[in-house]
Amino acid sequence: MTAETRAVVIGGGLAGMLASAVLARHVDRVTVVERDVYPDGPQLRKGVPQARHAHLLWSGGARAIESLLPGTLTALADAGAHRLHLPRDIVWYTPYGWQTRFPGSQFMITASRALLDWVVREKALANPKVEVLQQTDATGLTGSAERVTGVRVRDKDGQESELTADFVVETGGRPSQTPKWLAALGLPEVEEDVVDTGIAYATRIYAAPAGTPATFPMVNVAADPATGRPGQNGALVPIEDGRWLVTLAGTRGGEPPTDDDSFIDFARGLRHPVIADLLERAEPLGPVQGSRSTVNRRRYYERLETWPAGLLVMGDALAGFNPVYGHGMSGAALGARALDTELTRNGLADGTADAARRAVAEAIDGPWLLATTQDICYPGTRNHAKDPRIAPREQDAQAFADLLGTAALYDPVVSAAAMQVTALAAPLSSLESPHLVAALRKAGQHTELDGPPFTEAERAVLEGDSAPALTGA
Ligand SMILES: Cc1cc2nc3c(=O)[nH]c(=O)nc-3n(C[C@H](O)[C@H](O)[C@H](O)COP(=O)(O)OP(=O)(O)OC[C@H]3O[C@@H](n4cnc5c(N)ncnc54)[C@H](O)[C@@H]3O)c2cc1C
């Protein structure tokens, strides 16, 4: 008889649930260590305070989650999540102008973060191989610099114990303690890059006006990094139960207020007032909530010369991005899929953790670059990164980005190419494809849209004369 194999996951957030789903395919038993008590339904909890704010799940991440936990997207739809086709279902004021609403092949899931987490958690924990120790804190790693053999934990009564494991995945999010825990095992300091725009978030949930069509689009007014002013943006996101979740954000020097009275004023001061106009017709369902947990921080575990067998770090614990790009959850999902590939290739062999740390780092490199290379354009950004790629664009590269951004507004081929990168469904390098270059050459004259491209029924919501509908938003 062979001995039972066991994996331990530190932190049962979204990345932890996806890691558990992967590990359950390759070991006999998975134990998740989670500090919080899980709510019974789609509710907020202490360990994920950012859940109050807009959480967009791009198709690159959504497809990865579906491949690891089949049926998740249907379960989300059944629970009221919206599936927005991109760019058809978004009224989007990009830095270059209004985006034409082409059908497109990418999509985005919009729902409250609490609902997203709940559906994924229900799916992951339905696997009988996965157990959770709630109200339990991971306090360190056991083993040596050559091999991690388990996790030290403390339960709610303060009792300390050790969980032995063949494989440990740390997904404790931004407060990750792994650099400290590795130092205790005798490993050197982990290199880290930080790019901090100082961006602050303010979010308020509204009831959509009566009669709003169920297909009402997301509305997004993006910041324009070329203005030299702090980046201010807003997103009105349709979520379950006929609600609009509205997140406003501003980089250092342009932060949104967090008092209820000034919320709409800030929205009116964006590059276009459309979100403010819509909010005048909607009913707030609670107070404004703020967040400043937004810094781009990447830890380069893949650069350590030696790496203990049996350990991997994933999700925000590995790399947290400025949330304005909406890539955190998708990055975690792509990382989980990379782990699955490595475990499928080599099982629990000694080299798997080493290969997985490199594969996971590669999976998050795209979103890391998308966020940081854009963020350094805003005044007041503190760039503490040593990554030489995080530098102002050369003139040619900027000219290409401007051409791409402008042509994507009115050319469906260019739009699809740009959208698949934004949705993390294709790598940044796909923008070099001959297919796209040819489309860019052809993209010549165009007529700019002179205002938000709403349909007649959507415009009726804006103008306050929408007919009562049978279904809510
Ligand atoms: C304001 C804001 C808006 C965002 N918007 C988006 C968006 O639109 N789209 C998107 O994709 N991403 C977005 N993100 C990013 C997203 O929230 C994160 O990428 C995602 O939550 C990462 O998941 P995670 O599981 O790695 O970490 P978390 O969700 O932070 O979960 C960590 C878990 O570990 C537990 N834990 C931590 N330490 C321990 C320990 N020592 N012992 C036991 N348990 C522990 C915590 O209780 C928690 O359950 C946003 C982030 C912020 C701040």
The ligand as an SDF file (V2000), in Angstrom:
LIG
                    3D

 53 58  0  0  0  0  0  0  0  0999 V2000
   -9.9320   47.6540   -4.6190 C   0  0  0  0  0  0  0  0  0  0  0  0
   -9.5960   46.4130   -5.3930 C   0  0  0  0  0  0  0  0  0  0  0  0
  -10.2830   46.1150   -6.5700 C   0  0  0  0  0  0  0  0  0  0  0  0
   -9.9580   44.9700   -7.3110 C   0  0  0  0  0  0  0  0  0  0  0  0
  -10.5790   44.7290   -8.5040 N   0  0  0  0  0  0  0  0  0  0  0  0
  -10.2640   43.6260   -9.2300 C   0  0  0  0  0  0  0  0  0  0  0  0
  -10.9050   43.3430  -10.4720 C   0  0  0  0  0  0  0  0  0  0  0  0
  -11.7210   44.1070  -10.9830 O   0  0  0  0  0  0  0  0  0  0  0  0
  -10.5800   42.1860  -11.1190 N   0  0  0  0  0  0  0  0  0  0  0  0
   -9.6420   41.3240  -10.6300 C   0  0  0  0  0  0  0  0  0  0  0  0
   -9.3800   40.2920  -11.2650 O   0  0  0  0  0  0  0  0  0  0  0  0
   -8.9900   41.5910   -9.4680 N   0  0  0  0  0  0  0  0  0  0  0  0
   -9.2780   42.7010   -8.7660 C   0  0  0  0  0  0  0  0  0  0  0  0
   -8.6320   42.9550   -7.5900 N   0  0  0  0  0  0  0  0  0  0  0  0
   -7.5920   42.0300   -7.1510 C   0  0  0  0  0  0  0  0  0  0  0  0
   -8.1790   40.8200   -6.4220 C   0  0  0  0  0  0  0  0  0  0  0  0
   -8.9210   41.2750   -5.3010 O   0  0  0  0  0  0  0  0  0  0  0  0
   -7.0430   39.8990   -5.9870 C   0  0  0  0  0  0  0  0  0  0  0  0
   -6.1770   39.6850   -7.0650 O   0  0  0  0  0  0  0  0  0  0  0  0
   -7.5560   38.5580   -5.4990 C   0  0  0  0  0  0  0  0  0  0  0  0
   -8.3580   38.7040   -4.3570 O   0  0  0  0  0  0  0  0  0  0  0  0
   -6.3690   37.6670   -5.1430 C   0  0  0  0  0  0  0  0  0  0  0  0
   -6.8310   36.4940   -4.5480 O   0  0  0  0  0  0  0  0  0  0  0  0
   -5.9410   35.7490   -3.4680 P   0  0  0  0  0  0  0  0  0  0  0  0
   -6.6700   34.5110   -3.1600 O   0  0  0  0  0  0  0  0  0  0  0  0
   -4.5310   35.7010   -3.9490 O   0  0  0  0  0  0  0  0  0  0  0  0
   -5.9160   36.6990   -2.1940 O   0  0  0  0  0  0  0  0  0  0  0  0
   -7.1140   37.1510   -1.2410 P   0  0  0  0  0  0  0  0  0  0  0  0
   -8.3590   37.2700   -1.9960 O   0  0  0  0  0  0  0  0  0  0  0  0
   -6.5910   38.3520   -0.5170 O   0  0  0  0  0  0  0  0  0  0  0  0
   -7.2900   35.9530   -0.2130 O   0  0  0  0  0  0  0  0  0  0  0  0
   -6.3110   35.6280    0.7590 C   0  0  0  0  0  0  0  0  0  0  0  0
   -6.9340   34.6700    1.7550 C   0  0  0  0  0  0  0  0  0  0  0  0
   -5.9140   34.1780    2.6260 O   0  0  0  0  0  0  0  0  0  0  0  0
   -6.3470   34.2560    3.9890 C   0  0  0  0  0  0  0  0  0  0  0  0
   -5.1110   34.3560    4.7770 N   0  0  0  0  0  0  0  0  0  0  0  0
   -4.1470   35.3000    4.6590 C   0  0  0  0  0  0  0  0  0  0  0  0
   -3.1150   35.0210    5.4550 N   0  0  0  0  0  0  0  0  0  0  0  0
   -3.4120   33.8670    6.1000 C   0  0  0  0  0  0  0  0  0  0  0  0
   -2.7310   33.0640    7.0650 C   0  0  0  0  0  0  0  0  0  0  0  0
   -1.5080   33.3900    7.5270 N   0  0  0  0  0  0  0  0  0  0  0  0
   -3.3390   31.9510    7.5260 N   0  0  0  0  0  0  0  0  0  0  0  0
   -4.5900   31.6060    7.0780 C   0  0  0  0  0  0  0  0  0  0  0  0
   -5.2790   32.3190    6.1710 N   0  0  0  0  0  0  0  0  0  0  0  0
   -4.6900   33.4270    5.6880 C   0  0  0  0  0  0  0  0  0  0  0  0
   -7.2710   35.4550    4.0130 C   0  0  0  0  0  0  0  0  0  0  0  0
   -8.1810   35.4110    5.0970 O   0  0  0  0  0  0  0  0  0  0  0  0
   -7.9830   35.3020    2.6560 C   0  0  0  0  0  0  0  0  0  0  0  0
   -9.0760   34.4260    2.7500 O   0  0  0  0  0  0  0  0  0  0  0  0
   -8.9310   44.1010   -6.8440 C   0  0  0  0  0  0  0  0  0  0  0  0
   -8.2450   44.4010   -5.6660 C   0  0  0  0  0  0  0  0  0  0  0  0
   -8.5560   45.5470   -4.9590 C   0  0  0  0  0  0  0  0  0  0  0  0
   -7.7670   45.8800   -3.7160 C   0  0  0  0  0  0  0  0  0  0  0  0
  1  2  1  0
  2  3  1  0
  2 52  2  0
  3  4  2  0
  4  5  1  0
  4 50  1  0
  5  6  2  0
  6  7  1  0
  6 13  1  0
  7  8  2  0
  7  9  1  0
  9 10  1  0
 10 11  2  0
 10 12  1  0
 12 13  2  0
 13 14  1  0
 14 15  1  0
 14 50  1  0
 15 16  1  0
 16 17  1  0
 16 18  1  0
 18 19  1  0
 18 20  1  0
 20 21  1  0
 20 22  1  0
 22 23  1  0
 23 24  1  0
 24 25  2  0
 24 26  1  0
 24 27  1  0
 27 28  1  0
 28 29  2  0
 28 30  1  0
 28 31  1  0
 31 32  1  0
 32 33  1  0
 33 34  1  0
 33 48  1  0
 34 35  1  0
 35 36  1  0
 35 46  1  0
 36 37  1  0
 36 45  1  0
 37 38  2  0
 38 39  1  0
 39 40  1  0
 39 45  2  0
 40 41  1  0
 40 42  2  0
 42 43  1  0
 43 44  2  0
 44 45  1  0
 46 47  1  0
 46 48  1  0
 48 49  1  0
 50 51  2  0
 51 52  1  0
 52 53  1  0
M  END
$$$$
